[in-house]
Amino acid sequence: MRFKQYLILFFLPALLLAQKPTRVITDASIPVGSHVTFSADTMYVLSGMVFVDSLATLTIEAGTIIKAEDGQDTDASGLVVTRNAKIFAEGTADRPIIFTSINDDLQGSLDYTDRGEWGGVVLLGKAPTNNGGDEAVEGVNEIDEHRALYGGDDPNHSSGVFRYVSIRHSGINIGSSTGNEIQGLTVGAVGAGTVLEYVESYASNDDGFEFFGGTVNTRYLVSAFCADDAFDWDQGFNGKHQFWFAIQSPDAGGRVAEMDGAGGNEQGTPYAKPILANVTYIGAGIGATPEGDGEQMLIFRDNTGGYYWNSIFTDYDDASTSLGITVEDIDNTGEKVEDSRKRLEAGDLALKGNIWYGFGAGNTLAEFAPQDFVQAHLAANDNRVTDPMLRGISRTTDNGLDPRPQAGSPALNGALDVADDYFVKTSYVGAFGGSNWLQGWTALDQLGYSVTAIVEKNTLSESIPVSYKLSQNYPNPFNPVTNIEFSLPAYGPVELAVYNMLGQKIATLLKDTMQAGSYRVTWDATKVASGMYVYKISAGDYVQTKRMLLIK
């Protein structure tokens, strides 16, 4: 019997579990002009705010773990790559680079409510902003005002490479003033010569990502369960950006995207006009009441422009009146004032080919986009109001988060041509098509939020099963991998889940709409304790359960 695989299994690298020697890194560790390497066979501990100093280079090997000591205000720990330095942090999908708290055992000792355990990571560069000169990162400037500076006139400046990096539990107060939390990743005036892709900010106590000006291009960014905005831009941010994913938690969070044009003079240039394509933004869920300032999922203000193409905005509720979008519209009678409405009318702001669904205010344009000029713009630019039919939106560690569109989803087609060679052309709308690129390197996957099973279809038999069937898993008992086979006589929704003997769901192995056929699911229970478990299939009116025994 031959099976065709269509979902890739993630396995937790043994490297993360191994005992390693520890090296403490202080601000003196990466001095001016130095070349320092963090190797994967050592665990590094940031003690205080560590600056990669002018003309220095920091190289971080794939699989390296960097933890940060406790401390706040002027004693807070974090990493700042100064604008005349470079970082080369190049992880891989199966060997990501992880920045986290000293209190994190990487096995779930901290969850997404454990925010603000340390500072965060700051990348600075010499690309343009609209500040009219140099600017400094808030809070970091109270530790060192000169090394916190960013900005310049080189749009192609390179700060290095930052790829396959997961930043967790950041956002403690920085500096001598209150309210100075930095983001999971703070990006100041970083230029287009920088590689920034496959980066996750998980459980930040402020924004997941914030961009202060700059021209960097990005792909595959993840902002999960942060306390404020998932993504925030300001000060003339530009560049090209594709495949961003955000999911908010029910307990905290602001807007999913706060888009500001300037931090000071809103008429300053360059105007913020970044181009984004294929993002999926998921809010805190309908009925959620998170603490935060989010009355709208997307807000454009302070004269920002910007473009969203082929994206999904869904499941957002901060109150019964929560909106999908607001565009700044200043009453400028008698004076010439630029605002985000003028950017839209000038063609500097546009939303094209997107799907909108699931807002506290309701699911009509008039309800979630009450401004008349915004409604007209959305209606004229191929925006659709329809359920994107994502496979799974789970905010618990039950392996039920699968933001890919399920079979029959309207998000699987309708994508528009962005007409720029930077962007990967897709037929689908949103950040995910058939593959789940969260797997392997993110906290969402490693901690059990994202799907973890291989699903294979029998490709030798062309006959359609005559009845539903759930087979006994094999091997049984097992350690730690087992197979579960089932048959479907008809197309329809299917869920396969695992429960402990208390009836608590511990894993969702499959939740999808599937064609008739015979299937096999392979489950890796590495992160599950020994014991008896029940697996259950629900397919239409068919419900069946069986027991299996895990012995380690």
Steps between C-alpha positions, in 0.01 A plus 500: 500500500651831393409829660552853372619745765356851503589634844850501647572381852702718737729330748663684787875513440690306762741790501253711694493240776871440531706631786741767379771711657390855578675823412391834647501791253535857626527831318876461497478174306452650151718813490578739215637325191477149646380181328313275743331166435231334711525125434220248531690283748480773766205670667544877531357720774458874442583692817371854465461689173756362257597720203661364185729800478610711204676305220450175695349183356297245695453159336248260655499139385184304421356329809647748749300589811543844656331567835472830686547558871234653721518875546304806398533874442871586463587142597284340232659240274479508122696514176552815290670485162625856452470671162868467415513132592369180343339177614497171313241285679420220259287224643318229305150354513617208717772694687358842580679764705302569819510811720309454824498549877733330746180363657396312184578128486377492137259222594203710610609629841385841373184561300377798302384680815864514613582824323762758589764260631786695332556782251512382140706531183569830322638530144617847396611632163577798280203505264271806473222595741279811494634630831718764334810360668619235743258347748558273801321188619283586799631357824822375347609865472477525880762225521724636222377800300760474224479130425117518491506726191364395161444664161695616197473542125590153368184309396711194409694486827555154646478409867573136412279189502226404746335176391315220683504677835241464778482776765297408807361663820650845440380851590619587851539870577825648365689805628426744781144600399184292520319386186819431304434144390673402178343249267593141435685641201555876467620603154638854462594635154611159376579498129416281203843334509394316816349149487206477742283192465357214705491697825253439784407724791318291761341637820641852486381740770476775240476475120618191321688703239546874459666662201633855532559618144740308280473311174559138603313228311359211702335161463350247743452701818294363792354705784324283758318590823662837562358750751463789255504524120617202300663727240569873526668735255602864529735777381481442124521119492526356150620183331331186368353236728334162440366215713435663838296310759349633822281338763386670821405353835171553688671657802699786348569682176446824320444539131636232272659769283563860608629696203636849567665729249716707730607538860523879481443715191228312314573695182861379497628284218549228398136404555442151635388287205607139563357226278365190676361186338367169632455576867265316734391699805298314764364697795426386853174328403137603498385561855851559629561801724877551501659789683632746244418793275360305208173643373595410144703221347685734262551872550669734252592836651761777526500536121612144431442332169560134426363212297343168598454243225346151514464483877263360765366701796285296737380408851543844657302619801605739773146616572160467334592795278842374388571609144706353222657824382523874566678755279598836652282783362594841643264795470746733328269781401698817429844338497686242301552198723610163368334196658452133422178569309702721267752221459214270395359756258847557354550126443762468773271281712304207360347169607450257213384141467455438874254290703328649806293299749421466871480841669328604820319777316360259241581355160382764258710780359275755669560333837875428504604787269253780585683781317326555165822562306655181639194296406515635146870422473462141625206435272689629196817296561391136502466467878269218610297462818488125551615230743859405403436152641836454671573144612545583867526805725613374839671708766576204728767231481274239339671500159188660358650811341504456124450832318496344153174519305308175503366334187228711343622822661455819296854591608643232271437722199445860404851634558590806293830561322712736710717575194831517684776244457573490874167334576446128458192461281228296669154385398391508864419787736665525842835389637449126446415278208551124517803501732526612860827695521460543877625147549837423649635838604227690686391491863149447364614167361751393764260568789209314346271767353552408136408170333755221546373194311589350163189424296535264203247377246499152347599558137488134385131440550268695272185351652290710736441341842141382552486606865672703770767314693751581775772236544706413804823693512829321434734435660311479827645539760729759337796727576480775386354470146183320394274478194123537483307402185144590407268486199247752368225404254408863428641853484454698818647647819725275709658543841741256661602584857675341799368518857644399836304277738345808665334585172727798432602557138880501479548504122306567183667281239274595214221752442414547136247443224615190312420297190377141524786254538725313740747691713777445752603748769842469664522656845823578684426505875852603605366781720225286660532302823460123515147374551173388346340736246183506295492607137172609347384562145200714410393495134148611423273288722771241552676510838736227619761470774780256577769472767876497464787458744815714505790341692831687534 
